[in-house]
Amino acid sequence: MRSDVGASLMIIGASLAVVGYIEPGLIPLMVLGLSAFIIGLLVQWDEGAMEQTIINLSSAAWDNVSALVESAGLANSGVYLPSNMANGEPMVLIPSTPVGNLRNIRVIGKPLATYRAGLTGLLLASPGSRVALTCRDSLTSDLESSLRNCLTRQFPLARVRVEGPRLIDVYGGSTVKAIFGSAIASAVAAIVAEVLNRPFIIQEESRSGGALLIRLRGVG
């Protein structure tokens, strides 16, 4: 929303300034237009500056997660679990081996969990896990309305299809992105897993113009 407001103020301000400059006796209109343009510019700059600052500050956390995953020899895609499979909170299971299905998941003390014949994996929170947890009260059985309510109203992350996605890379180039997916894909996967009450893996994500295509695969 802030992005739209900033751009609108800049366009309106520039238009008013031009009209005030061309038409005689409309100097106050020109001043008003320049002021609106400057305010719009500040709104735009502040949004970008804050986002970049947050990304830079959080990069240390993602570096630590990358180091933990790499040292454990885990490089498999994360499996997004609904809250009823992870002790009441949406989480991501990073399995020690690729999984085709999940059975008998048991949390043995975060961040460790066992699954399928006693194999051990890491149970971690992702950006999407936190989004799904925050949006839990607005999630319904209707997947489209749940995505819309969460990603466009509570979190101004995108316009669902998903179009106009923001915050695509919050990991600072760390290897975590290969496990969690982008921030948008992570949020979508976590919400889908919660609404449909089954685990999902981000199989693929790609850009098409201004939209982000996210392909999910159900596990089990």
KELODO-195045 format. One record per residue (C-alpha): residue in three letters; x negated, y negated, z negated. Coordinates in nm, 3 decimals, m for minus. Example, Ala and Ser with C-alpha at 12.3 -4.5 7.8 and 13.67 -1.06 7.14 Angstrom:
<nodes>
<node residuo="Ala" east="m1.230" north="0.450" up="m0.780"/>
<node residuo="Ser" east="m1.367" north="0.106" up="m0.714"/>
</nodes>
This chain:
<nodes>
<node residuo="Met" east="0.000" north="0.000" up="0.000"/>
<node residuo="Arg" east="m0.280" north="m0.240" up="m0.086"/>
<node residuo="Ser" east="m0.435" north="m0.176" up="0.255"/>
<node residuo="Asp" east="m0.107" north="m0.264" up="0.429"/>
<node residuo="Val" east="m0.062" north="m0.578" up="0.220"/>
<node residuo="Gly" east="m0.416" north="m0.697" up="0.288"/>
<node residuo="Ala" east="m0.386" north="m0.647" up="0.664"/>
<node residuo="Ser" east="m0.043" north="m0.815" up="0.671"/>
<node residuo="Leu" east="m0.168" north="m1.120" up="0.481"/>
<node residuo="Met" east="m0.464" north="m1.153" up="0.717"/>
<node residuo="Ile" east="m0.244" north="m1.137" up="1.027"/>
<node residuo="Ile" east="0.019" north="m1.376" up="0.890"/>
<node residuo="Gly" east="m0.246" north="m1.615" up="0.759"/>
<node residuo="Ala" east="m0.433" north="m1.623" up="1.088"/>
<node residuo="Ser" east="m0.109" north="m1.689" up="1.279"/>
<node residuo="Leu" east="m0.007" north="m1.973" up="1.048"/>
<node residuo="Ala" east="m0.354" north="m2.125" up="1.065"/>
<node residuo="Val" east="m0.352" north="m2.124" up="1.447"/>
<node residuo="Val" east="m0.004" north="m2.279" up="1.464"/>
<node residuo="Gly" east="m0.099" north="m2.541" up="1.205"/>
<node residuo="Tyr" east="m0.415" north="m2.628" up="1.400"/>
<node residuo="Ile" east="m0.243" north="m2.655" up="1.739"/>
<node residuo="Glu" east="0.067" north="m2.846" up="1.633"/>
<node residuo="Pro" east="0.007" north="m3.206" up="1.517"/>
<node residuo="Gly" east="0.120" north="m3.293" up="1.167"/>
<node residuo="Leu" east="0.108" north="m2.934" up="1.041"/>
<node residuo="Ile" east="m0.220" north="m2.949" up="0.852"/>
<node residuo="Pro" east="m0.057" north="m2.814" up="0.531"/>
<node residuo="Leu" east="0.060" north="m2.509" up="0.730"/>
<node residuo="Met" east="m0.294" north="m2.453" up="0.853"/>
<node residuo="Val" east="m0.427" north="m2.473" up="0.497"/>
<node residuo="Leu" east="m0.160" north="m2.228" up="0.381"/>
<node residuo="Gly" east="m0.250" north="m1.991" up="0.662"/>
<node residuo="Leu" east="m0.621" north="m2.002" up="0.580"/>
<node residuo="Ser" east="m0.543" north="m1.936" up="0.214"/>
<node residuo="Ala" east="m0.326" north="m1.635" up="0.301"/>
<node residuo="Phe" east="m0.600" north="m1.502" up="0.532"/>
<node residuo="Ile" east="m0.863" north="m1.530" up="0.259"/>
<node residuo="Ile" east="m0.638" north="m1.359" up="0.003"/>
<node residuo="Gly" east="m0.575" north="m1.076" up="0.248"/>
<node residuo="Leu" east="m0.947" north="m1.043" up="0.310"/>
<node residuo="Leu" east="m1.016" north="m1.023" up="m0.064"/>
<node residuo="Val" east="m0.746" north="m0.758" up="m0.109"/>
<node residuo="Gln" east="m0.902" north="m0.548" up="0.167"/>
<node residuo="Trp" east="m1.255" north="m0.593" up="0.035"/>
<node residuo="Asp" east="m1.157" north="m0.510" up="m0.323"/>
<node residuo="Glu" east="m0.990" north="m0.184" up="m0.219"/>
<node residuo="Gly" east="m1.292" north="m0.065" up="m0.024"/>
<node residuo="Ala" east="m1.534" north="m0.173" up="m0.294"/>
<node residuo="Met" east="m1.343" north="0.007" up="m0.569"/>
<node residuo="Glu" east="m1.309" north="0.328" up="m0.370"/>
<node residuo="Gln" east="m1.678" north="0.333" up="m0.284"/>
<node residuo="Thr" east="m1.772" north="0.262" up="m0.645"/>
<node residuo="Ile" east="m1.555" north="0.551" up="m0.769"/>
<node residuo="Ile" east="m1.706" north="0.784" up="m0.509"/>
<node residuo="Asn" east="m2.060" north="0.685" up="m0.605"/>
<node residuo="Leu" east="m1.995" north="0.730" up="m0.977"/>
<node residuo="Ser" east="m1.832" north="1.070" up="m0.930"/>
<node residuo="Ser" east="m2.112" north="1.202" up="m0.708"/>
<node residuo="Ala" east="m2.311" north="1.313" up="m1.015"/>
<node residuo="Ala" east="m2.026" north="1.540" up="m1.124"/>
<node residuo="Trp" east="m2.000" north="1.699" up="m0.779"/>
<node residuo="Asp" east="m2.377" north="1.749" up="m0.768"/>
<node residuo="Asn" east="m2.353" north="1.937" up="m1.097"/>
<node residuo="Val" east="m2.069" north="2.154" up="m0.969"/>
<node residuo="Ser" east="m2.271" north="2.227" up="m0.654"/>
<node residuo="Ala" east="m2.571" north="2.329" up="m0.862"/>
<node residuo="Leu" east="m2.353" north="2.556" up="m1.078"/>
<node residuo="Val" east="m2.191" north="2.725" up="m0.777"/>
<node residuo="Glu" east="m2.518" north="2.768" up="m0.590"/>
<node residuo="Ser" east="m2.703" north="2.909" up="m0.892"/>
<node residuo="Ala" east="m2.424" north="3.162" up="m0.941"/>
<node residuo="Gly" east="m2.450" north="3.268" up="m0.578"/>
<node residuo="Leu" east="m2.089" north="3.171" up="m0.504"/>
<node residuo="Ala" east="m2.033" north="3.023" up="m0.159"/>
<node residuo="Asn" east="m1.685" north="3.151" up="m0.079"/>
<node residuo="Ser" east="m1.379" north="2.942" up="m0.007"/>
<node residuo="Gly" east="m1.185" north="2.850" up="m0.319"/>
<node residuo="Val" east="m0.847" north="3.013" up="m0.377"/>
<node residuo="Tyr" east="m0.583" north="2.764" up="m0.496"/>
<node residuo="Leu" east="m0.380" north="2.923" up="m0.774"/>
<node residuo="Pro" east="m0.038" north="2.813" up="m0.901"/>
<node residuo="Ser" east="m0.020" north="2.727" up="m1.269"/>
<node residuo="Asn" east="0.150" north="3.053" up="m1.370"/>
<node residuo="Met" east="m0.158" north="3.245" up="m1.250"/>
<node residuo="Ala" east="m0.410" north="3.027" up="m1.434"/>
<node residuo="Asn" east="m0.286" north="2.982" up="m1.790"/>
<node residuo="Gly" east="m0.036" north="2.706" up="m1.712"/>
<node residuo="Glu" east="m0.253" north="2.470" up="m1.506"/>
<node residuo="Pro" east="m0.318" north="2.456" up="m1.128"/>
<node residuo="Met" east="m0.677" north="2.573" up="m1.073"/>
<node residuo="Val" east="m0.913" north="2.698" up="m0.804"/>
<node residuo="Leu" east="m1.075" north="3.041" up="m0.824"/>
<node residuo="Ile" east="m1.418" north="3.062" up="m0.661"/>
<node residuo="Pro" east="m1.454" north="3.437" up="m0.605"/>
<node residuo="Ser" east="m1.783" north="3.623" up="m0.610"/>
<node residuo="Thr" east="m1.677" north="3.802" up="m0.290"/>
<node residuo="Pro" east="m1.432" north="3.700" up="m0.013"/>
<node residuo="Val" east="m1.080" north="3.807" up="m0.106"/>
<node residuo="Gly" east="m0.800" north="3.942" up="0.108"/>
<node residuo="Asn" east="m0.564" north="3.967" up="m0.188"/>
<node residuo="Leu" east="m0.561" north="3.893" up="m0.558"/>
<node residuo="Arg" east="m0.449" north="4.124" up="m0.832"/>
<node residuo="Asn" east="m0.466" north="4.118" up="m1.210"/>
<node residuo="Ile" east="m0.620" north="3.773" up="m1.254"/>
<node residuo="Arg" east="m0.727" north="3.730" up="m1.615"/>
<node residuo="Val" east="m0.889" north="3.423" up="m1.767"/>
<node residuo="Ile" east="m1.167" north="3.544" up="m1.994"/>
<node residuo="Gly" east="m1.284" north="3.202" up="m2.106"/>
<node residuo="Lys" east="m1.313" north="2.903" up="m1.878"/>
<node residuo="Pro" east="m1.472" north="2.878" up="m1.636"/>
<node residuo="Leu" east="m1.473" north="3.257" up="m1.598"/>
<node residuo="Ala" east="m1.194" north="3.478" up="m1.472"/>
<node residuo="Thr" east="m1.168" north="3.834" up="m1.350"/>
<node residuo="Tyr" east="m0.969" north="3.951" up="m1.051"/>
<node residuo="Arg" east="m0.921" north="4.267" up="m0.845"/>
<node residuo="Ala" east="m1.101" north="4.560" up="m1.003"/>
<node residuo="Gly" east="m1.286" north="4.350" up="m1.260"/>
<node residuo="Leu" east="m1.475" north="4.119" up="m1.022"/>
<node residuo="Thr" east="m1.575" north="3.790" up="m1.184"/>
<node residuo="Gly" east="m1.529" north="3.441" up="m1.041"/>
<node residuo="Leu" east="m1.533" north="3.079" up="m1.152"/>
<node residuo="Leu" east="m1.207" north="2.906" up="m1.239"/>
<node residuo="Leu" east="m1.245" north="2.532" up="m1.178"/>
<node residuo="Ala" east="m1.032" north="2.220" up="m1.138"/>
<node residuo="Ser" east="m1.043" north="2.045" up="m0.801"/>
<node residuo="Pro" east="m0.918" north="1.699" up="m0.697"/>
<node residuo="Gly" east="m0.605" north="1.870" up="m0.567"/>
<node residuo="Ser" east="m0.553" north="2.056" up="m0.895"/>
<node residuo="Arg" east="m0.536" north="1.726" up="m1.081"/>
<node residuo="Val" east="m0.298" north="1.582" up="m0.820"/>
<node residuo="Ala" east="m0.064" north="1.881" up="m0.849"/>
<node residuo="Leu" east="m0.077" north="1.867" up="m1.229"/>
<node residuo="Thr" east="0.009" north="1.496" up="m1.234"/>
<node residuo="Cys" east="0.292" north="1.545" up="m0.984"/>
<node residuo="Arg" east="0.432" north="1.855" up="m1.153"/>
<node residuo="Asp" east="0.758" north="1.687" up="m1.265"/>
<node residuo="Ser" east="0.833" north="1.568" up="m0.910"/>
<node residuo="Leu" east="0.771" north="1.905" up="m0.741"/>
<node residuo="Thr" east="1.080" north="2.088" up="m0.620"/>
<node residuo="Ser" east="1.151" north="2.404" up="m0.422"/>
<node residuo="Asp" east="1.147" north="2.193" up="m0.105"/>
<node residuo="Leu" east="0.787" north="2.184" up="0.017"/>
<node residuo="Glu" east="0.816" north="1.880" up="0.244"/>
<node residuo="Ser" east="0.982" north="1.659" up="m0.017"/>
<node residuo="Ser" east="0.728" north="1.773" up="m0.279"/>
<node residuo="Leu" east="0.436" north="1.677" up="m0.053"/>
<node residuo="Arg" east="0.600" north="1.346" up="0.032"/>
<node residuo="Asn" east="0.682" north="1.258" up="m0.329"/>
<node residuo="Cys" east="0.332" north="1.339" up="m0.448"/>
<node residuo="Leu" east="0.108" north="1.220" up="m0.164"/>
<node residuo="Thr" east="0.294" north="0.903" up="m0.064"/>
<node residuo="Arg" east="0.467" north="0.785" up="m0.381"/>
<node residuo="Gln" east="0.274" north="0.892" up="m0.688"/>
<node residuo="Phe" east="m0.063" north="0.901" up="m0.510"/>
<node residuo="Pro" east="m0.107" north="0.663" up="m0.211"/>
<node residuo="Leu" east="m0.324" north="0.917" up="m0.029"/>
<node residuo="Ala" east="m0.147" north="0.964" up="0.302"/>
<node residuo="Arg" east="0.167" north="0.933" up="0.506"/>
<node residuo="Val" east="0.295" north="1.290" up="0.536"/>
<node residuo="Arg" east="0.245" north="1.466" up="0.828"/>
<node residuo="Val" east="m0.051" north="1.417" up="0.706"/>
<node residuo="Glu" east="m0.119" north="1.082" up="0.878"/>
<node residuo="Gly" east="m0.346" north="0.795" up="0.783"/>
<node residuo="Pro" east="m0.542" north="1.011" up="0.536"/>
<node residuo="Arg" east="m0.771" north="0.833" up="0.290"/>
<node residuo="Leu" east="m1.053" north="0.951" up="0.064"/>
<node residuo="Ile" east="m1.157" north="1.230" up="0.300"/>
<node residuo="Asp" east="m1.506" north="1.272" up="0.151"/>
<node residuo="Val" east="m1.535" north="1.220" up="m0.224"/>
<node residuo="Tyr" east="m1.810" north="1.475" up="m0.275"/>
<node residuo="Gly" east="m2.106" north="1.265" up="m0.167"/>
<node residuo="Gly" east="m2.228" north="1.523" up="0.085"/>
<node residuo="Ser" east="m2.251" north="1.807" up="m0.171"/>
<node residuo="Thr" east="m2.172" north="2.168" up="m0.082"/>
<node residuo="Val" east="m1.854" north="2.157" up="m0.288"/>
<node residuo="Lys" east="m1.654" north="2.042" up="0.015"/>
<node residuo="Ala" east="m1.703" north="2.383" up="0.179"/>
<node residuo="Ile" east="m1.538" north="2.540" up="m0.126"/>
<node residuo="Phe" east="m1.267" north="2.289" up="m0.223"/>
<node residuo="Gly" east="m1.199" north="2.132" up="0.119"/>
<node residuo="Ser" east="m1.154" north="1.756" up="0.159"/>
<node residuo="Ala" east="m0.967" north="1.564" up="m0.110"/>
<node residuo="Ile" east="m0.650" north="1.553" up="0.101"/>
<node residuo="Ala" east="m0.668" north="1.922" up="0.193"/>
<node residuo="Ser" east="m0.733" north="2.006" up="m0.173"/>
<node residuo="Ala" east="m0.422" north="1.815" up="m0.281"/>
<node residuo="Val" east="m0.206" north="1.976" up="m0.011"/>
<node residuo="Ala" east="m0.329" north="2.328" up="m0.093"/>
<node residuo="Ala" east="m0.272" north="2.283" up="m0.466"/>
<node residuo="Ile" east="0.082" north="2.148" up="m0.413"/>
<node residuo="Val" east="0.170" north="2.424" up="m0.165"/>
<node residuo="Ala" east="0.040" north="2.691" up="m0.406"/>
<node residuo="Glu" east="0.241" north="2.541" up="m0.692"/>
<node residuo="Val" east="0.566" north="2.502" up="m0.495"/>
<node residuo="Leu" east="0.552" north="2.842" up="m0.323"/>
<node residuo="Asn" east="0.410" north="3.008" up="m0.636"/>
<node residuo="Arg" east="0.135" north="3.204" up="m0.460"/>
<node residuo="Pro" east="m0.241" north="3.160" up="m0.398"/>
<node residuo="Phe" east="m0.364" north="2.981" up="m0.086"/>
<node residuo="Ile" east="m0.699" north="2.928" up="0.086"/>
<node residuo="Ile" east="m0.784" north="2.632" up="0.308"/>
<node residuo="Gln" east="m0.860" north="2.811" up="0.631"/>
<node residuo="Glu" east="m0.928" north="2.509" up="0.851"/>
<node residuo="Glu" east="m0.890" north="2.132" up="0.864"/>
<node residuo="Ser" east="m0.943" north="1.906" up="1.162"/>
<node residuo="Arg" east="m0.865" north="1.554" up="1.278"/>
<node residuo="Ser" east="m0.625" north="1.476" up="1.562"/>
<node residuo="Gly" east="m0.619" north="1.104" up="1.628"/>
<node residuo="Gly" east="m0.515" north="0.944" up="1.299"/>
<node residuo="Ala" east="m0.376" north="1.268" up="1.154"/>
<node residuo="Leu" east="m0.538" north="1.546" up="0.954"/>
<node residuo="Leu" east="m0.436" north="1.902" up="1.049"/>
<node residuo="Ile" east="m0.467" north="2.140" up="0.753"/>
<node residuo="Arg" east="m0.426" north="2.513" up="0.807"/>
<node residuo="Leu" east="m0.365" north="2.722" up="0.496"/>
<node residuo="Arg" east="m0.368" north="3.100" up="0.454"/>
<node residuo="Gly" east="m0.170" north="3.278" up="0.187"/>
<node residuo="Val" east="m0.361" north="3.533" up="m0.021"/>
<node residuo="Gly" east="m0.189" north="3.861" up="m0.095"/>
</nodes>
